[in-house]
Amino acid sequence: MTAEKNQLGKLVGEIRKEKGIRQLELCQGICSVSMLSRIEQGKKEPDKMLLEALFERLGKTLLYWEKVLNNDDIRLFQLQVEINSFLEEKNLEVVQMLLKKYKNFKGVSVPLHKQYKMFANARLLQLQNKNKEAMEELQRALEITLVNLKEDNFQLKKYYLCYQEIEVYLAWAELAIRYEKEKGYEALQQLIDYIDTKVENNPEMNRIYTIAVHKLACEKASRGKLEEAWFLCRKGIKIKRESKNLDKLKPLLRLQMEIENKLGFQKEKNEVKEWYSVIEQLEQYVKHYGEKMEGITNNRYGVYGIGEVFRNLRKNFNMSQEDLMHFSEQENYSIVPETLSRIENGHSNPTKKTCETYLKKFNKEMRFYAAPIQSDDYEAHQLRYELGDKIRVIDVKGAKELLEQLEPKIDLNNKYNKQFIEKEKLIISHIEGKISPKEFREKMIEVLKITIPDYEKIEEENKNYGFLSRNEVGILNNIAASYKDAVDCEKGLLLFEKLLRYFEGQYELSGRADYMMLLINYVNVLGSAGKHRKCISEARRGIALNMKAKDAVYMEHFLYEIAWNYKELEKKEELSKEEK
């Protein structure tokens, strides 16, 4: 049940030793040395927040792994998602109610949860214009895990920070500039230096980093250090462009334009001004066309609850809780319906034996921390992630080079690794035009059957998918997309709609990365099938989802589909006066 989590604990120890970090330095304020030692030996299972914090303090990320959480962890995570969402919406009454609920939840007395509570409360105080109180609350929050920070005059050199600590420190520094100007100014510079030297590049850290860059650039500009502020703006914008992230991009662009005006820069073509204009147009576009966005959250990658996984697997097999009880009796293990009901509804956590018995019936191996590949080598997961980026932008040469580096690092006798490598090779061959869409589809189905041997039966009986790995979602996405130019492209559309429902109806916290890739290909096949208005409507929804997530990774695809389908409607003389 917990093999992956234990392996990740061991990986923490390996990375820590490689970096020459002592256990006391890594775990300071978030857990005891004895607990860290047990985690590194694979004897202790840390909760989600602690495991992520340990990786992040090492400058790494767990974004490469999907997570199936126990029912306590998933409820806490869901509460955090709701609190953050209502803080964004400035719904103070609901935030206060949710924070009280969070405070009363068992297990939140541990340092990282206490810190999160105080961080959220400080954001609430800011929304109530109680900024001095908010700053003091943030300082107290920092001192929960960075115990001697005040004595060290808020210097970061000797500390290792997780993302939550970095966010709290940034929020404190932003307010400190108002009340203790020099201390806040120095803190922002320290934070940028810390991220530059101790944290690997990833989407979540890029977001935090550019907020700090913008705030420091504003402060430098106010002090007349225009050239330094201008270089900081350019640095932040460069990161935004590379990561295609929109969060805080608009204020960065606006500040750079203001600085360039003061410096008297003359440009024939002002790209910064053009980008700023495009963002404003997209904001207006979403206000005008943004449709209801339901079923997925802003989490980039998948988070699932064990209870919902159990429930969806059982329903997929058309089994009642009583049916499963009879199966468990055959396995010489008793599971009563009341216990199953509590597990499925999130009120109880299953034992290891319950998990094994339950999943045996459904031919599933539950990997609680799962990536598309299985490897103890962190670099292998980084290569896998970069390979996905190369394929997304159709960089075949770069993808082949990364694939060559990745293969020797993983065990190809492992079925998950074999499935991943075969999938990537097929995609590359398809991009190169070496195999037809029909052959590509047939071979992809065989690759899928490595882990879902009864796939064809599932489709014949029109069953829902109980639980899919990220790799399986990617394979199904490619199978559906292969119908684009086929006579029976309706099959592809039906498969896409089934997959989209899987995310919207079954796993609301599953994240948007896989969902958005499905939506892009769905929109593309809709256009090819001549369903132009449906295509335009879904593409608009995609843009609205992108803007909500402040992520431009998929934006160009949706904009292109809208333009192409309007052109097709124009050819068919089906445009209204308003559309023209």
C-alpha positions as CSV (number, residue, x, y, z in Angstrom):
1,M,0.0,0.0,0.0
2,T,2.7,2.5,0.9
3,A,5.7,1.4,-1.1
4,E,6.0,4.6,-3.1
5,K,5.8,6.8,0.0
6,N,8.5,4.8,1.7
7,Q,10.7,4.9,-1.4
8,L,10.2,8.7,-1.5
9,G,11.3,8.9,2.1
10,K,14.5,7.0,1.2
11,L,15.0,9.4,-1.7
12,V,14.8,12.3,0.7
13,G,17.8,10.8,2.6
14,E,19.8,10.2,-0.6
15,I,19.3,13.8,-1.9
16,R,20.1,15.2,1.6
17,K,23.4,13.3,1.7
18,E,24.3,14.3,-1.9
19,K,23.8,18.0,-0.9
20,G,25.7,17.7,2.4
21,I,22.8,18.8,4.5
22,R,22.6,17.5,8.1
23,Q,19.3,16.0,9.3
24,L,18.9,18.7,12.0
25,E,19.2,21.4,9.3
26,L,16.6,19.8,7.1
27,C,13.9,19.0,9.6
28,Q,14.3,22.0,11.9
29,G,10.9,23.2,13.0
30,I,8.8,20.7,11.0
31,C,9.6,17.3,12.6
32,S,12.1,15.7,14.9
33,V,15.4,14.2,13.9
34,S,14.2,10.8,15.0
35,M,11.1,11.1,12.8
36,L,13.2,12.2,9.8
37,S,15.5,9.3,10.4
38,R,12.6,6.8,10.3
39,I,11.2,8.5,7.2
40,E,14.5,8.1,5.4
41,Q,14.7,4.5,6.4
42,G,11.2,3.8,5.0
43,K,9.9,3.0,8.5
44,K,7.6,6.1,8.9
45,E,5.0,7.3,6.5
46,P,4.9,11.2,6.5
47,D,1.7,13.0,5.6
48,K,1.4,15.0,2.4
49,M,2.5,18.3,3.8
50,L,5.5,17.0,5.6
51,L,6.8,14.9,2.6
52,E,6.4,17.8,0.2
53,A,8.1,20.2,2.7
54,L,11.1,17.9,3.0
55,F,11.5,17.7,-0.8
56,E,11.0,21.4,-1.2
57,R,13.6,22.2,1.5
58,L,16.0,20.2,-0.5
59,G,15.2,22.4,-3.5
60,K,13.2,19.7,-5.2
61,T,9.5,19.2,-6.0
62,L,6.9,16.5,-5.8
63,L,5.0,17.9,-8.8
64,Y,6.2,14.9,-10.8
65,W,4.1,12.5,-8.7
66,E,0.3,12.1,-8.5
67,K,-0.9,11.5,-5.0
68,V,-3.7,9.2,-3.7
69,L,-4.2,10.5,-0.1
70,N,-5.9,8.9,2.9
71,N,-9.2,10.4,3.8
72,D,-7.8,12.7,6.5
73,D,-5.1,14.1,4.2
74,I,-7.6,14.6,1.3
75,R,-10.1,16.4,3.5
76,L,-7.4,18.8,4.8
77,F,-6.1,19.4,1.3
78,Q,-9.7,20.1,0.1
79,L,-10.1,22.5,2.9
80,Q,-6.9,24.3,1.9
81,V,-8.1,24.5,-1.7
82,E,-11.5,26.0,-0.6
83,I,-9.8,28.5,1.8
84,N,-7.4,29.7,-0.9
85,S,-10.2,30.0,-3.4
86,F,-12.5,32.0,-1.1
87,L,-9.5,34.2,-0.2
88,E,-9.0,35.0,-3.9
89,E,-12.7,35.8,-4.1
90,K,-12.5,38.0,-0.9
91,N,-15.4,36.1,0.6
92,L,-14.4,36.9,4.2
93,E,-17.4,35.2,6.0
94,V,-16.8,31.9,4.3
95,V,-13.1,32.0,4.9
96,Q,-13.6,32.6,8.6
97,M,-16.0,29.6,8.8
98,L,-13.6,27.3,6.9
99,L,-10.6,28.4,9.1
100,K,-12.6,27.4,12.2
101,K,-13.4,24.1,10.5
102,Y,-9.7,23.6,9.7
103,K,-8.6,24.5,13.2
104,N,-10.9,21.8,14.7
105,F,-9.8,19.1,12.4
106,K,-7.7,16.4,14.0
107,G,-4.0,16.4,13.2
108,V,-3.6,20.1,12.5
109,S,-1.6,20.8,15.6
110,V,1.6,19.8,13.8
111,P,3.9,22.8,12.8
112,L,3.2,23.0,9.0
113,H,-0.6,22.9,9.5
114,K,-0.4,25.5,12.3
115,Q,1.7,27.7,10.0
116,Y,-0.8,27.3,7.2
117,K,-3.7,28.3,9.5
118,M,-1.8,31.5,10.6
119,F,-0.8,32.3,7.0
120,A,-4.4,32.1,5.8
121,N,-5.5,34.1,8.9
122,A,-2.9,36.8,8.0
123,R,-4.3,37.0,4.4
124,L,-7.8,37.4,5.9
125,L,-6.5,40.2,8.2
126,Q,-5.1,41.9,5.1
127,L,-8.5,41.8,3.3
128,Q,-9.9,43.5,6.4
129,N,-7.2,46.2,6.1
130,K,-5.5,45.2,9.3
131,N,-2.1,45.1,7.7
132,K,0.0,45.7,10.9
133,E,-1.8,42.8,12.6
134,A,-1.3,40.7,9.5
135,M,2.4,41.4,9.5
136,E,2.7,40.3,13.1
137,E,0.7,37.1,12.4
138,L,3.0,36.3,9.5
139,Q,6.1,36.8,11.7
140,R,4.6,34.4,14.3
141,A,3.8,31.9,11.5
142,L,7.4,32.0,10.3
143,E,8.8,31.4,13.8
144,I,6.8,28.2,14.0
145,T,9.1,26.4,11.6
146,L,12.1,28.8,11.4
147,V,12.5,29.0,15.1
148,N,15.5,31.4,15.4
149,L,14.6,33.6,12.4
150,K,14.0,36.7,14.5
151,E,17.3,36.2,16.4
152,D,19.0,35.8,13.1
153,N,17.5,39.2,12.0
154,F,15.4,37.4,9.3
155,Q,18.6,36.3,7.4
156,L,17.9,33.2,5.2
157,K,21.5,32.0,4.6
158,K,21.5,29.1,7.0
159,Y,17.9,28.0,6.5
160,Y,16.3,25.5,4.1
161,L,12.7,26.6,3.2
162,C,9.7,24.8,1.8
163,Y,7.3,26.6,-0.6
164,Q,4.8,27.4,2.2
165,E,7.6,29.0,4.2
166,I,8.8,31.0,1.2
167,E,5.2,32.2,0.6
168,V,4.9,33.3,4.2
169,Y,8.3,35.0,4.1
170,L,7.3,36.8,0.9
171,A,4.0,38.0,2.4
172,W,5.8,39.2,5.5
173,A,8.5,41.1,3.5
174,E,5.8,42.8,1.4
175,L,4.2,44.2,4.5
176,A,7.5,44.9,6.3
177,I,8.3,47.3,3.5
178,R,5.4,49.5,4.7
179,Y,6.4,49.5,8.4
180,E,10.1,48.5,8.5
181,K,11.2,49.7,5.1
182,E,14.9,48.6,5.1
183,K,14.2,45.3,6.7
184,G,11.5,44.5,4.1
185,Y,13.7,45.7,1.2
186,E,16.6,43.5,2.3
187,A,14.3,40.5,2.9
188,L,13.0,40.6,-0.7
189,Q,16.6,40.7,-2.0
190,Q,17.5,37.8,0.3
191,L,14.5,35.8,-0.9
192,I,15.4,36.2,-4.6
193,D,19.0,35.2,-3.8
194,Y,17.8,32.1,-1.9
195,I,15.6,30.9,-4.8
196,D,18.3,31.6,-7.3
197,T,20.8,29.4,-5.4
198,K,18.8,26.8,-3.6
199,V,15.7,25.9,-5.6
200,E,15.3,24.1,-8.9
201,N,13.2,25.6,-11.7
202,N,9.5,24.5,-11.6
203,P,6.1,26.1,-12.3
204,E,5.1,26.7,-8.6
205,M,8.4,28.3,-7.7
206,N,8.3,30.5,-10.8
207,R,5.0,32.0,-9.6
208,I,6.4,32.9,-6.2
209,Y,9.7,34.1,-7.6
210,T,8.2,36.6,-10.0
211,I,5.9,38.1,-7.3
212,A,9.1,38.8,-5.2
213,V,10.9,40.2,-8.3
214,H,7.9,42.6,-9.1
215,K,7.8,43.8,-5.5
216,L,11.5,44.4,-5.3
217,A,11.5,46.1,-8.7
218,C,8.7,48.5,-7.5
219,E,10.8,49.4,-4.4
220,K,14.0,50.0,-6.4
221,A,12.0,52.2,-8.9
222,S,10.6,54.2,-6.0
223,R,14.2,54.8,-4.8
224,G,15.3,56.0,-8.2
225,K,17.3,52.9,-9.0
226,L,15.6,52.7,-12.4
227,E,18.2,50.6,-14.3
228,E,18.2,48.0,-11.5
229,A,14.4,47.9,-11.5
230,W,14.3,47.6,-15.3
231,F,16.7,44.6,-15.2
232,L,14.6,42.9,-12.5
233,C,11.5,43.4,-14.6
234,R,13.1,41.9,-17.6
235,K,14.3,39.0,-15.5
236,G,10.8,38.4,-14.2
237,I,9.2,38.7,-17.7
238,K,11.7,36.3,-19.2
239,I,10.8,33.7,-16.6
240,K,7.1,34.3,-17.3
241,R,7.6,33.9,-21.0
242,E,9.6,30.6,-20.6
243,S,7.1,29.1,-18.2
244,K,4.0,30.6,-20.0
245,N,2.7,31.8,-16.7
246,L,0.4,34.9,-16.5
247,D,0.4,35.4,-12.7
248,K,1.7,38.9,-12.0
249,L,2.8,39.3,-15.6
250,K,0.5,42.3,-16.2
251,P,1.9,44.4,-13.3
252,L,5.5,43.5,-14.4
253,L,4.8,44.6,-17.9
254,R,3.2,47.8,-16.7
255,L,6.1,48.6,-14.4
256,Q,8.6,48.0,-17.2
257,M,6.7,50.4,-19.5
258,E,6.6,53.1,-16.8
259,I,10.4,52.7,-16.2
260,E,11.2,52.8,-19.9
261,N,9.2,56.0,-20.2
262,K,11.2,57.6,-17.4
263,L,14.5,56.4,-18.9
264,G,13.4,57.8,-22.3
265,F,13.7,54.5,-24.2
266,Q,12.6,54.8,-27.8
267,K,11.5,51.6,-29.6
268,E,10.1,51.2,-33.1
269,K,8.3,48.0,-31.9
270,N,7.3,47.9,-28.2
271,E,6.7,44.2,-27.5
272,V,6.0,44.9,-23.8
273,K,3.2,47.2,-24.7
274,E,1.8,44.6,-27.2
275,W,1.9,41.8,-24.6
276,Y,0.1,44.1,-22.1
277,S,-2.6,44.9,-24.6
278,V,-3.0,41.1,-25.4
279,I,-3.5,40.3,-21.7
280,E,-6.1,43.1,-21.4
281,Q,-8.0,41.8,-24.4
282,L,-7.9,38.2,-23.0
283,E,-9.3,39.5,-19.6
284,Q,-12.1,41.3,-21.5
285,Y,-12.7,38.2,-23.6
286,V,-13.1,36.0,-20.5
287,K,-15.5,38.5,-18.9
288,H,-17.6,38.4,-22.1
289,Y,-17.3,34.7,-23.0
290,G,-16.2,32.9,-19.8
291,E,-18.5,30.0,-19.2
292,K,-19.1,28.1,-16.0
293,M,-15.9,26.3,-15.0
294,E,-16.8,23.2,-13.0
295,G,-15.3,19.9,-12.2
296,I,-11.6,20.8,-11.9
297,T,-9.4,22.9,-9.7
298,N,-6.3,25.0,-10.3
299,N,-4.0,22.2,-9.0
300,R,-1.6,21.5,-11.8
301,Y,-1.3,17.8,-11.1
302,G,-3.5,15.0,-9.7
303,V,-4.6,14.6,-6.1
304,Y,-7.1,11.9,-5.3
305,G,-8.7,10.6,-2.2
306,I,-8.6,6.9,-1.3
307,G,-12.4,6.9,-0.5
308,E,-13.4,8.3,-3.9
309,V,-11.0,5.8,-5.7
310,F,-12.7,2.9,-3.8
311,R,-16.2,4.2,-4.6
312,N,-15.5,4.7,-8.3
313,L,-13.8,1.4,-8.8
314,R,-16.7,-0.4,-7.2
315,K,-19.3,1.4,-9.3
316,N,-17.2,0.8,-12.4
317,F,-17.6,-2.9,-11.8
318,N,-21.4,-2.5,-11.0
319,M,-20.9,-3.9,-7.6
320,S,-22.7,-3.1,-4.4
321,Q,-21.0,-2.9,-1.0
322,E,-22.6,-6.2,-0.1
323,D,-21.1,-7.8,-3.2
324,L,-17.7,-6.7,-2.2
325,M,-18.3,-8.0,1.3
326,H,-19.0,-11.5,-0.1
327,F,-15.7,-11.3,-2.2
328,S,-13.8,-10.4,0.9
329,E,-15.2,-13.4,2.8
330,Q,-13.9,-15.6,0.0
331,E,-10.5,-14.1,0.6
332,N,-10.8,-15.0,4.3
333,Y,-11.0,-11.3,5.3
334,S,-14.1,-9.6,6.6
335,I,-15.2,-6.2,5.3
336,V,-18.6,-5.1,6.5
337,P,-20.7,-2.7,4.3
338,E,-20.8,-0.1,7.1
339,T,-17.0,0.1,7.1
340,L,-16.9,0.4,3.3
341,S,-19.4,3.1,3.4
342,R,-17.4,5.1,6.0
343,I,-14.2,4.6,3.8
344,E,-16.0,5.6,0.6
345,N,-17.5,8.7,2.2
346,G,-14.2,9.8,3.7
347,H,-15.0,9.2,7.3
348,S,-12.5,6.3,7.9
349,N,-9.1,5.3,6.6
350,P,-8.7,1.7,5.2
351,T,-6.1,-0.6,6.6
352,K,-3.4,-2.1,4.5
353,K,-5.2,-5.4,4.3
354,T,-8.5,-3.7,3.3
355,C,-6.7,-1.9,0.5
356,E,-5.0,-5.1,-0.8
357,T,-8.3,-7.1,-0.7
358,Y,-10.3,-4.3,-2.3
359,L,-7.9,-3.7,-5.1
360,K,-7.3,-7.4,-5.8
361,K,-11.0,-7.6,-6.9
362,F,-10.4,-4.8,-9.4
363,N,-7.1,-6.0,-10.8
364,K,-5.5,-2.7,-9.6
365,E,-2.2,-2.0,-7.9
366,M,-2.6,1.2,-5.9
367,R,0.5,3.4,-6.1
368,F,-0.1,6.1,-3.5
369,Y,2.6,8.4,-4.8
370,A,2.8,7.6,-8.5
371,A,4.6,9.1,-11.5
372,P,4.4,7.9,-15.1
373,I,7.7,6.1,-14.5
374,Q,8.9,4.1,-11.5
375,S,12.5,5.0,-10.5
376,D,14.5,5.9,-7.4
377,D,16.5,8.3,-9.5
378,Y,15.1,11.8,-9.1
379,E,16.9,12.9,-12.3
380,A,14.9,10.3,-14.3
381,H,11.7,12.0,-13.2
382,Q,13.1,15.4,-14.3
383,L,14.0,13.9,-17.7
384,R,10.5,12.4,-18.0
385,Y,8.9,15.8,-17.3
386,E,11.2,17.6,-19.8
387,L,10.4,14.9,-22.4
388,G,6.7,15.8,-22.1
389,D,7.5,19.4,-22.8
390,K,9.5,18.6,-25.9
391,I,6.7,16.5,-27.4
392,R,4.1,19.1,-26.5
393,V,6.0,21.7,-28.7
394,I,6.8,19.1,-31.4
395,D,10.6,19.2,-30.8
396,V,11.2,15.7,-32.1
397,K,15.0,16.0,-32.0
398,G,15.0,17.1,-28.4
399,A,12.5,14.4,-27.5
400,K,14.6,11.7,-29.0
401,E,17.7,12.9,-27.1
402,L,15.9,13.0,-23.8
403,L,14.4,9.5,-24.5
404,E,18.0,8.2,-25.0
405,Q,19.1,9.6,-21.7
406,L,16.0,8.3,-19.9
407,E,15.9,4.7,-21.0
408,P,19.2,3.6,-19.3
409,K,18.0,5.2,-16.0
410,I,14.9,3.0,-15.6
411,D,14.0,-0.7,-15.4
412,L,12.3,-1.6,-18.7
413,N,11.1,-4.9,-17.2
414,N,8.8,-2.8,-15.0
415,K,5.4,-2.7,-16.7
416,Y,4.8,1.0,-15.9
417,N,8.2,2.0,-17.4
418,K,7.7,-0.2,-20.4
419,Q,4.2,1.3,-21.0
420,F,5.6,4.9,-20.8
421,I,8.6,4.3,-23.1
422,E,6.5,2.5,-25.7
423,K,3.9,5.3,-25.6
424,E,6.5,8.0,-26.1
425,K,8.2,6.1,-29.0
426,L,4.8,5.7,-30.7
427,I,4.0,9.4,-30.4
428,I,7.4,10.4,-31.9
429,S,6.9,7.9,-34.8
430,H,3.4,9.4,-35.4
431,I,4.7,12.9,-35.4
432,E,7.3,11.9,-37.9
433,G,4.7,10.4,-40.2
434,K,6.2,6.9,-40.0
435,I,2.9,5.2,-39.0
436,S,-0.7,5.9,-40.1
437,P,-3.3,7.1,-37.6
438,K,-5.0,3.7,-37.7
439,E,-1.8,1.8,-37.0
440,F,-0.9,4.3,-34.3
441,R,-4.3,3.8,-32.6
442,E,-4.1,0.0,-32.7
443,K,-0.6,0.0,-31.3
444,M,-1.6,2.5,-28.6
445,I,-4.4,0.2,-27.5
446,E,-1.9,-2.6,-27.1
447,V,0.3,-0.3,-25.0
448,L,-2.7,0.6,-22.8
449,K,-3.5,-3.1,-22.3
450,I,-0.2,-3.5,-20.5
451,T,-1.9,-2.1,-17.4
452,I,-5.6,-2.3,-18.5
453,P,-5.9,-5.8,-20.1
454,D,-9.7,-5.7,-20.2
455,Y,-9.8,-2.2,-21.9
456,E,-11.7,-3.4,-25.0
457,K,-14.3,-5.1,-22.7
458,I,-14.7,-1.8,-20.8
459,E,-15.4,0.0,-24.0
460,E,-17.8,-2.6,-25.4
461,E,-19.8,-2.5,-22.2
462,N,-19.5,1.3,-22.0
463,K,-18.3,1.3,-18.5
464,N,-16.7,4.3,-16.8
465,Y,-13.1,4.2,-15.8
466,G,-12.7,3.5,-12.1
467,F,-9.2,5.0,-11.7
468,L,-6.6,5.9,-14.3
469,S,-2.9,6.7,-13.9
470,R,-1.6,9.8,-15.7
471,N,0.1,7.6,-18.2
472,E,-3.2,5.8,-19.0
473,V,-5.0,9.1,-19.4
474,G,-2.3,10.2,-21.8
475,I,-2.6,7.0,-23.9
476,L,-6.4,7.3,-24.0
477,N,-6.0,11.0,-25.1
478,N,-3.8,9.9,-28.0
479,I,-6.3,7.1,-29.0
480,A,-9.2,9.5,-29.1
481,A,-7.2,12.1,-31.0
482,S,-6.2,9.5,-33.6
483,Y,-9.8,9.6,-34.9
484,K,-9.4,13.2,-36.1
485,D,-9.3,12.4,-39.8
486,A,-11.2,9.1,-39.7
487,V,-14.6,8.5,-41.1
488,D,-15.8,7.4,-37.7
489,C,-14.4,10.4,-35.8
490,E,-17.6,10.3,-33.6
491,K,-15.8,7.4,-31.8
492,G,-13.0,9.8,-30.8
493,L,-15.5,12.5,-29.7
494,L,-17.4,10.0,-27.5
495,L,-14.1,8.8,-25.9
496,F,-13.1,12.4,-25.2
497,E,-16.4,13.2,-23.6
498,K,-16.1,10.1,-21.4
499,L,-12.6,11.1,-20.3
500,L,-13.7,14.7,-19.6
501,R,-16.6,13.4,-17.5
502,Y,-14.1,11.2,-15.6
503,F,-12.4,14.4,-14.4
504,E,-15.4,16.6,-14.0
505,G,-17.7,14.1,-12.3
506,Q,-15.4,11.7,-10.4
507,Y,-12.2,13.4,-9.4
508,E,-12.7,17.1,-8.7
509,L,-9.3,17.6,-7.2
510,S,-7.4,15.8,-10.0
511,G,-5.8,18.9,-11.4
512,R,-5.9,20.6,-14.7
513,A,-2.8,19.5,-16.6
514,D,-4.3,16.3,-18.0
515,Y,-7.7,17.8,-18.3
516,M,-6.4,20.7,-20.5
517,M,-4.6,18.3,-22.8
518,L,-7.8,16.4,-23.3
519,L,-9.8,19.6,-23.9
520,I,-7.2,20.8,-26.5
521,N,-7.5,17.5,-28.5
522,Y,-11.3,17.4,-28.1
523,V,-11.6,20.9,-29.5
524,N,-9.3,19.9,-32.4
525,V,-11.4,16.8,-33.3
526,L,-14.7,18.8,-33.0
527,G,-13.4,21.3,-35.6
528,S,-12.3,18.4,-37.9
529,A,-15.8,16.8,-37.5
530,G,-17.4,20.1,-38.7
531,K,-18.9,20.9,-35.3
532,H,-17.6,24.4,-35.5
533,R,-19.9,26.2,-33.0
534,K,-19.4,23.5,-30.3
535,C,-15.6,23.7,-31.0
536,I,-15.7,27.5,-30.5
537,S,-17.7,27.2,-27.3
538,E,-15.3,24.6,-25.8
539,A,-12.2,26.6,-26.9
540,R,-13.7,29.7,-25.1
541,R,-14.1,27.6,-22.0
542,G,-10.5,26.5,-22.3
543,I,-9.3,30.1,-22.5
544,A,-11.4,31.0,-19.4
545,L,-9.9,28.0,-17.5
546,N,-6.4,29.2,-18.6
547,M,-7.0,32.7,-17.4
548,K,-8.5,31.5,-14.1
549,A,-5.3,29.4,-13.6
550,K,-3.1,32.3,-14.9
551,D,-1.5,29.8,-17.2
552,A,-0.8,30.5,-20.9
553,V,0.6,27.0,-21.7
554,Y,-2.4,26.0,-23.8
555,M,-3.7,29.4,-24.8
556,E,-2.4,29.6,-28.3
557,H,-4.1,26.3,-29.2
558,F,-7.5,27.5,-28.1
559,L,-7.1,30.9,-29.9
560,Y,-6.1,29.1,-33.1
561,E,-9.1,26.8,-33.0
562,I,-11.5,29.7,-32.5
563,A,-10.0,31.6,-35.5
564,W,-9.9,28.4,-37.7
565,N,-13.5,27.5,-37.0
566,Y,-14.8,31.0,-37.5
567,K,-13.0,30.9,-40.9
568,E,-14.7,27.6,-41.7
569,L,-18.1,29.1,-40.8
570,E,-17.4,32.1,-43.0
571,K,-16.6,29.8,-46.0
572,K,-20.0,28.0,-45.4
573,E,-21.7,31.5,-45.1
574,E,-23.0,30.6,-41.6
575,L,-21.7,33.6,-39.7
576,S,-24.1,36.0,-38.2
577,K,-23.7,39.8,-38.5
578,E,-22.3,40.1,-35.0
579,E,-19.8,37.3,-35.6
580,K,-18.5,39.0,-38.8
